[in-house]
Amino acid sequence: MLTAADFIPNPYTSTIENGNFEWSAPSNIALVKYWGKKDNQIPANPSVSFTLNNCKTITKLAFERRANQNAFSFDLLFEGKPKEDFKPKIQKFLERVEVYLPFLKDYHFTIDTQNTFPHSSGIASSASGMAALAMNFMSLEKQLNPEMTDEYFYQKASFLARLGSGSACRSVKGNVVVWGNQENIEGSTDLFGVEFPYTIHENFKNYQDTILLVDKGEKQVSSTVGHDLMHNHPYAERRFTQAHENLDKLIAIFESGNLDEFIKVVESEALTLHAMMMTSLPYFILMKPNTLQIINAIWKFRNETQIPVCFTLDAGANVHALYPENVTEKVLQFIQDELVVFCQNSQYICDKIGHGAIAL
């Protein structure tokens, strides 16, 4: 079993003066939710997610070796313009990962990043952003240690991404990714995300995710604060057990292709996530009235048509409508006819399962 110490490198065998890399990394949508963590970004329960395809962060990293090496040195650009208010988050990330990437103070970095979706739209931009940054740093480390295996490269990239934003470790590699120790999932670990190792039924190939943008503003309560409120939460322990149980159920569901059972687990997980927020102290609600309108409309439509569309929610007001590829036309018509009215500026994003980070 790998430990964090396994990601502390031996002295590097090569050197590089300057250069640049560019990676895209996708967002992901959890089916079994991660909510609550221990020290060092270790999850209180395991989670599993679909990797997305279109919602992604594209990050270019330019680096130049420098003489003064007693502090981190970086410029941060968002969509080509300096972005000072993102810098503390990057600074904190560099501090956390320095022991695993001892070259970080040897270079000046220019990090140029952009999203293909609205920042803080409630779509996990910290997940895709931290994953894209981790891929770039690993590309640099691979130059310094050319013997590095692909397996180590991706495991460590996911490990580093996790230290930036927990769910970022699920945005590195694979269509369906498990993060967190789950007894009957081989290779699963709290340290990084792993590709779901078992059979996945045809029903889930190319699964669609249409993200209904109910509220594109900043969330009133950040996920970091929300996670912290699971300490001493009256229902926390039962919730963590439930996550293990639901992940177990999904192993069988992914194999059988049973969409009715899939819907039960996924919708229950979404509502449980928000129930945890409503029963925290202090309590808070991230859903908006239109979130509930959409949920009720999806239930009514599914009941009347037997079309297997379901919803999930992130830590925000937006609704992810999930459905198999073979009903896309009917679901998109339903969204146009009945759900767009509940979206801010009638906006929604069509996405589907993707494969993870890509070098550009």
Residue frames relative to the residue before (quaternion, step in Angstrom):
aa qw qx qy qz dx dy dz
M 1.0000 0.0000 0.0000 0.0000 0.00 0.00 0.00
L 0.4111 -0.7191 0.5041 0.2446 3.60 -0.75 1.02
T 0.1550 -0.7473 0.6341 0.1239 3.55 -1.19 0.60
A 0.7052 -0.4469 0.3251 0.4442 3.58 -1.27 0.23
A 0.6133 0.5792 -0.3468 0.4102 3.60 1.05 -0.77
D 0.5939 0.5844 -0.3631 0.4171 3.61 1.15 -0.55
F 0.6846 0.4673 -0.2911 0.4777 3.59 1.21 -0.32
I 0.5008 0.5780 -0.4600 0.4512 3.59 1.25 0.29
P 0.3253 -0.8103 0.4476 0.1930 3.61 -0.39 1.18
N 0.5080 -0.5666 0.5425 0.3558 3.51 -1.37 0.31
P 0.6926 -0.4421 0.3197 0.4718 3.63 -1.19 0.24
Y 0.4928 -0.6879 0.4509 0.2839 3.57 -0.95 0.90
T 0.3971 -0.7420 0.5040 0.1945 3.54 -1.13 0.76
S 0.7618 0.2872 -0.1701 0.5552 3.62 1.21 -0.35
T 0.2447 -0.7400 0.5967 0.1909 3.54 -1.33 0.15
I 0.0422 -0.7672 0.6380 0.0500 3.56 -1.26 0.38
E 0.4004 -0.7533 0.4794 0.2059 3.58 -0.87 0.99
N 0.7872 -0.1495 0.1549 0.5779 3.57 0.84 -0.98
G 0.2192 0.7668 -0.5851 0.1471 3.55 -1.28 0.18
N 0.1999 -0.7723 0.5746 0.1826 3.55 -1.25 -0.31
F 0.1684 -0.7471 0.6371 0.0870 3.50 -1.30 0.54
E 0.0833 -0.7780 0.6176 0.0795 3.55 -1.28 0.30
W 0.0077 -0.7943 0.6056 -0.0479 3.54 -0.90 1.03
S 0.1900 -0.7038 0.6547 0.1998 3.51 -1.28 0.39
A 0.0426 -0.7701 0.6357 0.0312 3.56 -1.14 0.69
P 0.4032 -0.7544 0.4724 0.2127 3.57 -0.88 0.93
S 0.5239 -0.5337 0.5372 0.3900 3.48 -1.39 0.10
N 0.1661 -0.7616 0.6051 0.1618 3.59 -1.26 -0.01
I 0.2348 -0.7552 0.5888 0.1670 3.55 -1.20 0.43
A 0.3576 -0.7551 0.5130 0.1967 3.56 -0.63 1.17
L 0.3006 -0.7105 0.6098 0.1816 3.54 -1.15 0.78
V 0.7090 0.1644 -0.1267 0.6740 3.55 1.07 -0.84
K 0.3611 -0.8146 0.4297 0.1464 3.52 -0.51 1.28
Y 0.3079 -0.6861 0.6284 0.1987 3.51 -1.27 0.68
W 0.2276 0.7536 -0.5884 0.1846 3.59 -0.62 1.12
G 0.7299 0.2773 -0.2520 0.5717 3.52 -0.25 1.31
K 0.0819 0.8171 -0.5656 0.0760 3.57 -0.79 0.98
K 0.4209 -0.6569 0.5656 0.2672 3.50 -1.37 0.40
D 0.7470 -0.3527 0.2715 0.4939 3.60 -1.24 -0.23
N 0.8410 0.2263 -0.1595 0.4647 3.56 -1.29 0.45
Q 0.6242 -0.5949 0.3408 0.3747 3.55 0.99 0.89
I 0.3738 0.6875 -0.5239 0.3364 3.58 0.99 0.82
P 0.4071 -0.7486 0.4598 0.2501 3.61 -0.65 1.04
A 0.4789 -0.6596 0.4967 0.2982 3.58 -1.11 0.68
N 0.7859 0.0602 -0.0534 0.6131 3.59 1.24 -0.39
P 0.5468 -0.6128 0.4415 0.3614 3.61 -1.16 0.42
S 0.1407 -0.7756 0.6098 0.0822 3.57 -1.24 0.46
V 0.1339 -0.7592 0.6258 0.1184 3.57 -1.29 0.28
S 0.0641 -0.8262 0.5596 -0.0084 3.56 -0.94 0.87
F 0.4061 -0.6018 0.6127 0.3123 3.48 -1.42 0.26
T 0.3543 -0.6854 0.5939 0.2280 3.56 -0.99 0.87
L 0.3179 -0.7560 0.5349 0.2032 3.61 -0.91 0.82
N 0.4606 -0.7117 0.4800 0.2256 3.55 -1.29 0.30
N 0.7966 0.3395 -0.1605 0.4737 3.60 0.76 -1.04
C 0.6712 0.4559 -0.2925 0.5060 3.59 1.07 -0.70
K 0.2821 0.7809 -0.5108 0.2231 3.55 -0.24 1.20
T 0.3677 -0.6710 0.5920 0.2533 3.50 -1.40 0.21
I 0.1625 -0.7572 0.6263 0.0898 3.55 -1.00 0.88
T 0.0013 0.8252 -0.5608 0.0672 3.57 -0.57 1.18
K 0.1534 -0.7623 0.6256 0.0624 3.51 -0.93 1.04
L 0.1226 -0.7884 0.6015 0.0402 3.55 -0.90 1.00
A 0.0623 -0.7617 0.6444 0.0263 3.58 -0.72 1.12
F 0.0450 -0.8179 0.5735 -0.0084 3.58 -0.96 0.83
E 0.0477 -0.7810 0.6226 -0.0121 3.51 -1.15 0.75
R 0.4451 -0.6933 0.4945 0.2768 3.58 -0.78 1.04
R 0.0787 -0.8126 0.5774 0.0114 3.60 -1.00 0.79
A 0.5787 -0.6253 0.4132 0.3216 3.56 -1.25 0.44
N 0.7293 0.4126 -0.2431 0.4887 3.58 0.78 -1.04
Q 0.0120 0.8705 -0.4879 0.0631 3.57 -0.19 1.26
N 0.4623 0.7116 -0.4436 0.2885 3.61 1.01 0.60
A 0.7681 0.1984 -0.1622 0.5868 3.62 1.23 0.13
F 0.5746 -0.5472 0.4549 0.4043 3.56 -1.27 0.22
S 0.0914 -0.7863 0.6097 0.0407 3.54 -1.08 0.70
F 0.2789 0.7655 -0.5449 0.1982 3.58 -0.54 1.12
D 0.2372 -0.7018 0.6476 0.1785 3.51 -1.32 0.49
L 0.1710 -0.7902 0.5823 0.0855 3.54 -1.02 0.78
L 0.0616 -0.7809 0.6216 0.0075 3.53 -0.82 1.08
F 0.0976 -0.7571 0.6419 0.0718 3.54 -1.04 0.81
E 0.8180 -0.0706 -0.0319 0.5699 3.54 -0.60 1.23
G 0.7532 -0.4425 0.2003 0.4436 3.55 0.96 0.97
K 0.7072 0.4151 -0.2638 0.5079 3.62 1.23 -0.20
P 0.5858 -0.5792 0.4194 0.3813 3.62 -1.06 0.66
K 0.0917 -0.8039 0.5876 0.0093 3.56 -0.91 0.91
E 0.1995 -0.8378 0.4985 0.0988 3.56 0.14 1.32
D 0.6957 0.5115 -0.3075 0.3996 3.61 0.89 -0.85
F 0.6001 0.5200 -0.3813 0.4733 3.63 1.23 -0.06
K 0.5412 0.6968 -0.3841 0.2720 3.58 1.18 -0.61
P 0.6398 0.5320 -0.3648 0.4179 3.66 0.85 -0.77
K 0.6338 0.5318 -0.3396 0.4474 3.59 1.03 -0.74
I 0.6574 0.4900 -0.3038 0.4853 3.59 1.02 -0.82
Q 0.6103 0.5555 -0.3368 0.4535 3.59 1.01 -0.86
K 0.6703 0.4997 -0.2896 0.4660 3.57 0.89 -0.98
F 0.6272 0.5361 -0.3218 0.4644 3.57 1.04 -0.84
L 0.6623 0.5056 -0.3090 0.4586 3.61 0.86 -0.94
E 0.6350 0.5272 -0.3265 0.4607 3.58 1.01 -0.80
R 0.6721 0.5104 -0.2927 0.4494 3.57 0.97 -0.88
V 0.7848 0.3702 -0.1844 0.4615 3.59 0.90 -0.89
E 0.4149 0.7525 -0.4573 0.2293 3.61 1.21 -0.22
V 0.6291 0.5454 -0.3436 0.4345 3.60 0.98 -0.79
Y 0.7151 0.4282 -0.2459 0.4948 3.62 1.13 -0.63
L 0.7491 0.2378 -0.1399 0.6023 3.59 1.29 -0.41
P 0.0746 -0.8739 0.4772 0.0555 3.60 0.55 1.14
F 0.5761 0.5979 -0.3789 0.4086 3.62 1.25 -0.09
L 0.4507 0.7574 -0.4273 0.2018 3.62 1.18 -0.35
K 0.7107 0.4364 -0.2743 0.4788 3.62 1.02 -0.67
D 0.5539 0.6258 -0.3888 0.3878 3.62 1.27 -0.12
Y 0.7705 0.3358 -0.1498 0.5207 3.58 1.22 -0.43
H 0.3151 -0.6396 0.6428 0.2800 3.49 -1.38 0.27
F 0.1757 -0.8048 0.5630 0.0662 3.58 -0.83 1.03
T 0.1170 -0.7171 0.6745 0.1309 3.51 -1.23 0.57
I 0.1213 -0.7950 0.5942 0.0143 3.53 -0.56 1.25
D 0.0238 -0.8053 0.5910 -0.0401 3.56 -0.50 1.21
T 0.0410 0.8540 -0.5076 0.1067 3.55 -0.29 1.26
Q 0.0289 0.7849 -0.6188 0.0140 3.56 -1.15 0.63
N 0.3094 -0.7368 0.5717 0.1855 3.55 -1.20 0.58
T 0.3983 -0.6832 0.5466 0.2754 3.55 -1.22 0.48
F 0.7172 0.3304 -0.2177 0.5736 3.60 1.29 0.21
P 0.6549 -0.5352 0.3341 0.4160 3.63 -1.13 0.42
H 0.4590 -0.6702 0.5068 0.2887 3.60 -0.89 0.91
S 0.8335 0.0688 -0.1052 0.5380 3.58 -0.98 0.91
S 0.3134 0.7095 -0.5558 0.2992 3.56 0.93 0.94
G 0.5839 -0.5331 0.3853 0.4758 3.55 1.29 0.04
I 0.5436 0.5194 -0.4280 0.5015 3.57 1.28 0.08
A 0.5296 -0.6946 0.3811 0.3031 3.55 -0.81 1.04
S 0.0624 -0.8192 0.5701 0.0050 3.59 0.06 1.28
S 0.5961 0.5429 -0.3913 0.4437 3.60 1.10 -0.45
A 0.6131 0.5493 -0.3509 0.4464 3.62 1.08 -0.66
S 0.7196 0.4245 -0.2629 0.4826 3.58 0.72 -1.02
G 0.6455 0.5465 -0.3190 0.4277 3.59 1.01 -0.81
M 0.7039 0.4456 -0.2709 0.4824 3.57 0.84 -0.94
A 0.6144 0.5347 -0.3509 0.4620 3.60 1.07 -0.66
A 0.6619 0.5050 -0.3131 0.4569 3.61 0.91 -0.90
L 0.6506 0.5107 -0.3133 0.4667 3.59 1.00 -0.83
A 0.6447 0.5261 -0.3142 0.4569 3.59 0.97 -0.87
M 0.6320 0.5299 -0.3384 0.4531 3.61 0.98 -0.80
N 0.6537 0.5165 -0.3122 0.4565 3.58 0.98 -0.84
F 0.6654 0.4900 -0.3110 0.4695 3.59 0.89 -0.89
M 0.6448 0.5056 -0.3292 0.4693 3.61 1.04 -0.69
S 0.5984 0.5465 -0.3656 0.4578 3.60 1.08 -0.62
L 0.6468 0.4981 -0.3125 0.4856 3.57 1.04 -0.78
E 0.6600 0.5021 -0.3261 0.4538 3.59 0.89 -0.85
K 0.6206 0.5447 -0.3465 0.4451 3.58 1.07 -0.70
Q 0.6000 0.5372 -0.3539 0.4756 3.61 1.14 -0.56
L 0.6957 0.4652 -0.2641 0.4794 3.57 1.04 -0.81
N 0.7717 0.1653 -0.0859 0.6081 3.56 1.25 -0.51
P 0.1322 -0.8636 0.4814 0.0710 3.60 0.45 1.24
E 0.6078 0.5737 -0.3662 0.4091 3.64 1.16 -0.37
M 0.4134 0.7432 -0.4543 0.2653 3.59 1.27 -0.21
T 0.3755 -0.7189 0.5353 0.2360 3.60 -0.93 0.88
D 0.6287 -0.5323 0.4119 0.3896 3.57 -1.26 0.43
E 0.6321 0.5466 -0.3402 0.4312 3.57 0.95 -0.86
Y 0.6691 0.4869 -0.2905 0.4804 3.57 0.91 -0.95
F 0.6065 0.5782 -0.3408 0.4263 3.58 0.99 -0.89
Y 0.7436 0.4117 -0.2334 0.4723 3.59 0.76 -1.04
Q 0.6229 0.5261 -0.3516 0.4599 3.59 1.03 -0.69
K 0.6925 0.4668 -0.2863 0.4697 3.58 0.87 -0.91
A 0.6023 0.5472 -0.3667 0.4509 3.61 1.03 -0.70
S 0.6675 0.4884 -0.2918 0.4804 3.59 0.96 -0.88
F 0.6163 0.5509 -0.3204 0.4627 3.57 1.06 -0.83
L 0.6848 0.4709 -0.2806 0.4802 3.61 0.91 -0.94
A 0.6287 0.5460 -0.3344 0.4414 3.58 0.94 -0.91
R 0.6190 0.5610 -0.3290 0.4402 3.57 1.03 -0.85
L 0.6665 0.5015 -0.3076 0.4579 3.60 1.01 -0.77
G 0.6339 0.4924 -0.3318 0.4956 3.60 1.27 -0.26
S 0.7532 -0.1476 0.1401 0.6255 3.55 0.96 -0.95
G 0.5630 -0.6688 0.3513 0.3352 3.57 -0.52 1.18
S 0.7560 0.4108 -0.2356 0.4518 3.58 0.60 -1.13
A 0.4725 0.6732 -0.4429 0.3569 3.62 1.25 -0.17
C 0.6045 0.5756 -0.3719 0.4061 3.59 1.09 -0.59
R 0.6506 0.4945 -0.3224 0.4777 3.62 1.25 -0.27
S 0.6383 0.5477 -0.3209 0.4355 3.61 1.27 0.04
V 0.5230 0.6779 -0.3876 0.3416 3.58 1.27 0.16
K 0.8324 -0.0927 0.1421 0.5275 3.60 0.63 -1.05
G 0.7636 0.3806 -0.2877 0.4351 3.56 -1.00 0.86
N 0.5274 -0.6250 0.4779 0.3207 3.58 -1.29 0.43
V 0.7663 0.1260 -0.0278 0.6294 3.51 1.01 -0.97
V 0.0520 -0.8426 0.5344 -0.0414 3.58 -0.52 1.19
V 0.2097 -0.7600 0.6080 0.0933 3.54 -1.01 0.96
W 0.0064 -0.7708 0.6371 0.0016 3.56 -0.97 0.90
G 0.7080 0.3964 -0.3277 0.4839 3.55 -0.77 1.04
N 0.5589 -0.6433 0.4252 0.3049 3.49 -1.08 0.82
Q 0.0789 0.7709 -0.6252 0.0930 3.58 -0.67 1.15
E 0.5330 -0.7037 0.3549 0.3079 3.56 -0.41 1.30
N 0.8114 0.3009 -0.1591 0.4752 3.57 0.71 -1.03
I 0.5948 0.4855 -0.4193 0.4844 3.61 1.12 0.59
E 0.3992 -0.7646 0.4656 0.1982 3.49 -0.33 1.37
G 0.8301 0.2250 -0.1690 0.4814 3.57 -0.95 0.90
S 0.4970 0.6646 -0.4448 0.3366 3.61 1.21 -0.19
T 0.0096 0.8073 -0.5847 0.0796 3.54 -1.02 0.86
D 0.5393 -0.6109 0.4747 0.3326 3.56 -1.25 0.47
L 0.6355 0.6070 -0.3103 0.3625 3.58 1.20 -0.52
F 0.8033 -0.0480 0.0524 0.5913 3.61 1.08 -0.63
G 0.5615 -0.5929 0.4570 0.3528 3.55 -1.29 0.30
V 0.1273 -0.7753 0.6128 0.0850 3.58 -1.14 0.65
E 0.5519 -0.5804 0.4704 0.3706 3.55 -1.17 0.57
F 0.5362 -0.6098 0.4680 0.3487 3.58 -0.98 0.84
P 0.3144 -0.8426 0.4088 0.1550 3.60 -0.38 1.22
Y 0.6963 0.4979 -0.2763 0.4370 3.62 1.19 -0.25
T 0.7575 -0.3928 0.2801 0.4398 3.54 -1.37 0.02
I 0.0796 -0.7600 0.6421 0.0610 3.55 -1.09 0.80
H 0.4582 -0.7288 0.4547 0.2284 3.54 -0.66 1.22
E 0.6603 -0.5277 0.3806 0.3751 3.56 -1.23 0.61
N 0.5717 0.6184 -0.3790 0.3835 3.61 1.08 -0.71
F 0.7403 0.4204 -0.2272 0.4728 3.59 1.08 -0.69
K 0.4743 0.6490 -0.4618 0.3749 3.59 1.24 -0.03
N 0.8422 0.0868 -0.0894 0.5245 3.59 -0.90 0.93
Y 0.1759 0.7979 -0.5547 0.1574 3.60 1.09 0.64
Q 0.3490 -0.7615 0.5195 0.1686 3.58 -0.98 0.89
D 0.0683 -0.7639 0.6405 0.0395 3.54 -1.19 0.67
T 0.0424 -0.7772 0.6277 0.0080 3.57 -0.51 1.18
I 0.2257 -0.8060 0.5405 0.0860 3.54 -0.56 1.24
L 0.2094 -0.7931 0.5670 0.0752 3.55 -0.52 1.26
L 0.2490 -0.8166 0.5090 0.1101 3.56 -0.35 1.29
V 0.1491 -0.8271 0.5411 0.0302 3.53 0.06 1.39
D 0.8030 -0.0208 0.0773 0.5906 3.55 0.95 -0.89
K 0.1628 -0.8375 0.5181 0.0608 3.55 -0.37 1.24
G 0.4639 0.6861 -0.4468 0.3382 3.60 1.24 0.13
E 0.6562 -0.4576 0.4004 0.4468 3.55 -1.33 0.00
K 0.4986 -0.6411 0.4885 0.3190 3.57 -1.09 0.72
Q 0.5137 -0.6449 0.4585 0.3319 3.60 -1.07 0.69
V 0.7799 0.1839 -0.1010 0.5896 3.60 1.09 -0.67
S 0.3709 -0.7444 0.5059 0.2287 3.59 -0.65 1.09
S 0.6309 -0.5368 0.3988 0.3934 3.55 -1.23 0.46
T 0.5965 0.5765 -0.3676 0.4204 3.60 1.02 -0.76
V 0.6642 0.4837 -0.2912 0.4899 3.58 0.94 -0.93
G 0.6443 0.5442 -0.3143 0.4358 3.57 0.96 -0.90
H 0.6382 0.5210 -0.3193 0.4683 3.57 0.97 -0.89
D 0.6571 0.5282 -0.3139 0.4366 3.57 0.91 -0.95
L 0.6532 0.5346 -0.3166 0.4329 3.59 1.06 -0.71
M 0.5487 0.5848 -0.4171 0.4278 3.61 1.23 -0.01
H 0.5190 0.5719 -0.4376 0.4605 3.62 1.25 -0.14
N 0.8374 0.0802 -0.1069 0.5300 3.58 -0.82 1.02
H 0.3616 0.7112 -0.5179 0.3085 3.61 1.17 0.46
P 0.5290 -0.6787 0.3912 0.3264 3.61 -0.80 0.93
Y 0.7723 0.3401 -0.1851 0.5035 3.63 1.08 -0.61
A 0.3365 0.8012 -0.4633 0.1737 3.59 1.29 0.01
E 0.7056 0.4866 -0.3047 0.4153 3.61 0.64 -1.06
R 0.6536 0.4981 -0.3165 0.4738 3.57 0.96 -0.85
R 0.6232 0.5451 -0.3314 0.4524 3.57 1.04 -0.76
F 0.6653 0.5003 -0.3196 0.4526 3.59 0.88 -0.91
T 0.6275 0.5235 -0.3267 0.4747 3.59 1.04 -0.76
Q 0.6390 0.5440 -0.3153 0.4431 3.57 0.98 -0.92
A 0.6232 0.5451 -0.3454 0.4418 3.59 0.99 -0.79
H 0.6362 0.5121 -0.3213 0.4793 3.60 0.99 -0.83
E 0.6573 0.5144 -0.3134 0.4530 3.59 0.92 -0.90
N 0.6899 0.4827 -0.2886 0.4557 3.58 0.89 -0.91
L 0.6141 0.5267 -0.3479 0.4737 3.58 1.09 -0.64
D 0.5979 0.5546 -0.3360 0.4712 3.58 1.10 -0.74
K 0.6604 0.5114 -0.3057 0.4570 3.55 0.89 -0.98
L 0.6666 0.5266 -0.3109 0.4263 3.58 0.94 -0.86
I 0.5531 0.5927 -0.4071 0.4207 3.61 1.10 -0.55
A 0.6978 0.4546 -0.2633 0.4870 3.58 0.88 -0.98
I 0.6494 0.5322 -0.3141 0.4431 3.60 1.00 -0.86
F 0.6423 0.5168 -0.3293 0.4603 3.60 0.96 -0.83
E 0.6706 0.4933 -0.3031 0.4637 3.58 1.06 -0.70
S 0.7438 0.4268 -0.2293 0.4605 3.58 0.87 -0.97
G 0.3625 -0.7357 0.4964 0.2846 3.58 1.11 -0.63
N 0.3711 0.7526 -0.4716 0.2710 3.60 1.25 0.34
L 0.2408 -0.8253 0.4963 0.1207 3.57 -0.14 1.31
D 0.5874 0.5691 -0.3809 0.4313 3.62 1.07 -0.59
E 0.6855 0.4651 -0.2783 0.4861 3.57 0.93 -0.90
F 0.5894 0.5678 -0.3536 0.4530 3.58 1.09 -0.73
I 0.6642 0.5184 -0.2962 0.4498 3.57 0.89 -1.01
K 0.6450 0.5329 -0.3273 0.4391 3.59 0.92 -0.88
V 0.6834 0.4796 -0.2940 0.4653 3.58 0.85 -0.96
V 0.7030 0.4989 -0.2838 0.4199 3.58 0.78 -1.07
E 0.6947 0.4581 -0.2890 0.4733 3.60 0.87 -0.89
S 0.6197 0.5388 -0.3385 0.4594 3.57 1.05 -0.76
E 0.6457 0.5209 -0.3164 0.4601 3.60 0.98 -0.85
A 0.6493 0.5220 -0.3233 0.4488 3.59 0.93 -0.88
L 0.7007 0.4617 -0.2741 0.4698 3.57 0.86 -0.95
T 0.6150 0.5411 -0.3465 0.4570 3.59 1.08 -0.68
L 0.5977 0.5633 -0.3578 0.4444 3.60 1.00 -0.81
H 0.7277 0.4241 -0.2469 0.4792 3.57 0.81 -1.01
A 0.5792 0.5606 -0.3739 0.4587 3.59 1.17 -0.50
M 0.6132 0.5430 -0.3446 0.4587 3.59 1.08 -0.70
M 0.6453 0.5105 -0.3239 0.4670 3.59 1.02 -0.78
M 0.6962 0.4917 -0.2788 0.4425 3.56 0.91 -0.94
T 0.7394 0.3749 -0.2214 0.5135 3.58 1.21 -0.43
S 0.4146 0.6633 -0.4918 0.3824 3.59 1.25 0.44
L 0.2273 -0.7260 0.6145 0.2089 3.55 -1.33 0.11
P 0.4333 -0.3069 -0.7941 0.2956 1.68 -0.87 2.30
Y 0.4518 -0.6786 0.5216 0.2515 3.55 -1.21 0.68
F 0.0095 0.7965 -0.6045 0.0068 3.56 -1.17 0.50
I 0.2447 -0.7508 0.5999 0.1284 3.56 -1.27 0.52
L 0.1634 -0.8013 0.5696 0.0825 3.57 -0.71 1.06
M 0.5359 0.5876 -0.4212 0.4361 3.60 1.23 -0.19
K 0.2572 -0.7248 0.6157 0.1713 3.54 -1.27 0.50
P 0.6976 -0.4490 0.3199 0.4577 3.62 -1.19 0.28
N 0.6847 0.4929 -0.3021 0.4438 3.61 0.96 -0.80
T 0.5187 0.5975 -0.4204 0.4441 3.60 1.22 -0.35
L 0.6945 0.4709 -0.2694 0.4726 3.57 0.90 -0.99
Q 0.5962 0.5582 -0.3620 0.4493 3.59 1.06 -0.71
I 0.6759 0.4934 -0.2918 0.4631 3.57 0.92 -0.94
I 0.6363 0.5303 -0.3344 0.4495 3.59 0.92 -0.89
N 0.6824 0.4853 -0.2928 0.4616 3.58 0.86 -0.94
A 0.6441 0.5185 -0.3223 0.4608 3.59 1.02 -0.79
I 0.6327 0.5181 -0.3324 0.4698 3.61 1.04 -0.76
W 0.6461 0.5187 -0.3251 0.4559 3.59 0.93 -0.86
K 0.6641 0.5093 -0.3016 0.4566 3.57 0.91 -0.94
F 0.6619 0.5117 -0.2965 0.4606 3.57 0.90 -0.97
R 0.6708 0.4971 -0.3043 0.4586 3.59 0.90 -0.92
N 0.6371 0.5430 -0.3113 0.4498 3.53 1.03 -0.84
E 0.7264 0.4552 -0.2373 0.4569 3.55 0.89 -0.99
T 0.7964 0.3348 -0.1537 0.4796 3.60 0.97 -0.83
Q 0.3073 -0.7586 0.4952 0.2914 3.58 1.26 -0.51
I 0.4033 0.6833 -0.4988 0.3489 3.60 1.19 0.49
P 0.3875 -0.7917 0.4275 0.2004 3.62 -0.59 1.14
V 0.2350 0.7389 -0.5889 0.2283 3.56 0.53 1.19
C 0.0032 -0.7923 0.6101 0.0064 3.59 -1.00 0.77
F 0.3921 -0.7045 0.5323 0.2580 3.56 -1.29 0.08
T 0.0063 0.7209 -0.6821 -0.1221 3.45 -1.42 0.19
L 0.2857 -0.7428 0.5862 0.1516 3.54 -1.31 0.37
D 0.3047 -0.6729 0.6280 0.2449 3.53 -1.25 0.50
A 0.6642 -0.4376 0.3659 0.4832 3.57 -1.21 -0.34
G 0.6174 0.4843 -0.3646 0.5014 3.55 0.47 1.27
A 0.6739 -0.5314 0.3548 0.3709 3.55 -1.32 -0.09
N 0.5712 0.6314 -0.3837 0.3577 3.59 1.17 -0.47
V 0.2934 -0.7501 0.5712 0.1583 3.55 -1.18 0.63
H 0.2161 -0.7370 0.6260 0.1351 3.55 -0.98 0.90
A 0.1759 -0.7606 0.6172 0.0981 3.59 -0.67 1.11
L 0.1124 -0.8130 0.5712 0.0114 3.58 -0.58 1.21
Y 0.1725 0.7885 -0.5718 0.1472 3.58 -0.88 0.90
P 0.5658 -0.6052 0.4337 0.3544 3.59 -1.19 0.55
E 0.6661 -0.5529 0.3378 0.3695 3.55 -1.17 0.67
N 0.6823 0.5419 -0.3072 0.3826 3.60 0.95 -0.83
V 0.7081 0.3928 -0.2871 0.5118 3.63 1.21 -0.03
T 0.2632 0.8261 -0.4730 0.1569 3.58 1.32 0.18
E 0.6781 0.5189 -0.3109 0.4175 3.57 0.75 -1.04
K 0.6923 0.4792 -0.2789 0.4619 3.59 0.87 -0.98
V 0.6655 0.4978 -0.3147 0.4585 3.59 0.94 -0.83
L 0.6550 0.5059 -0.3251 0.4575 3.61 0.91 -0.83
Q 0.6128 0.5345 -0.3438 0.4697 3.59 1.10 -0.67
F 0.6373 0.5256 -0.3018 0.4760 3.57 1.03 -0.90
I 0.6424 0.5192 -0.3220 0.4627 3.59 0.96 -0.89
Q 0.6540 0.5152 -0.2972 0.4674 3.58 0.93 -0.94
D 0.7248 0.4666 -0.2457 0.4433 3.56 0.82 -1.05
E 0.8638 0.2128 -0.0387 0.4551 3.57 0.80 -1.00
L 0.7600 0.4155 -0.2207 0.4483 3.62 1.06 -0.59
V 0.5551 0.6400 -0.3904 0.3604 3.59 1.09 -0.66
V 0.5962 0.5953 -0.3452 0.4135 3.56 1.10 -0.75
F 0.7063 0.4440 -0.2585 0.4870 3.61 1.16 -0.55
C 0.5880 0.5725 -0.3677 0.4374 3.61 1.28 -0.03
Q 0.5350 -0.6101 0.4704 0.3470 3.57 -1.09 0.70
N 0.8351 -0.0258 -0.0488 0.5473 3.58 -0.75 1.11
S 0.5709 -0.6295 0.3568 0.3880 3.61 1.15 0.67
Q 0.4563 0.7320 -0.4170 0.2865 3.60 1.17 0.44
Y 0.1172 0.7472 -0.6509 0.0651 3.51 -1.13 0.82
I 0.3033 -0.7460 0.5719 0.1561 3.56 -1.25 0.50
C 0.2646 -0.7572 0.5760 0.1575 3.58 -0.81 0.98
D 0.0899 0.7895 -0.6001 0.0921 3.55 -0.71 1.06
K 0.1292 -0.7699 0.6188 0.0873 3.54 -1.33 0.05
I 0.7042 -0.4349 0.3290 0.4547 3.55 -1.30 0.09
G 0.0950 -0.7877 0.6078 0.0330 3.55 -1.01 0.90
H 0.6055 -0.6286 0.3952 0.2866 3.56 -1.31 -0.09
G 0.6699 -0.4845 0.3275 0.4575 3.61 1.18 -0.22
A 0.7837 -0.3521 0.2446 0.4495 3.51 -1.33 -0.30
I 0.1367 -0.7871 0.6000 0.0418 3.57 -1.13 0.75
A 0.3761 -0.6955 0.5643 0.2375 3.58 -0.99 0.89
L 0.2360 -0.7970 0.5440 0.1146 3.58 -0.82 1.00
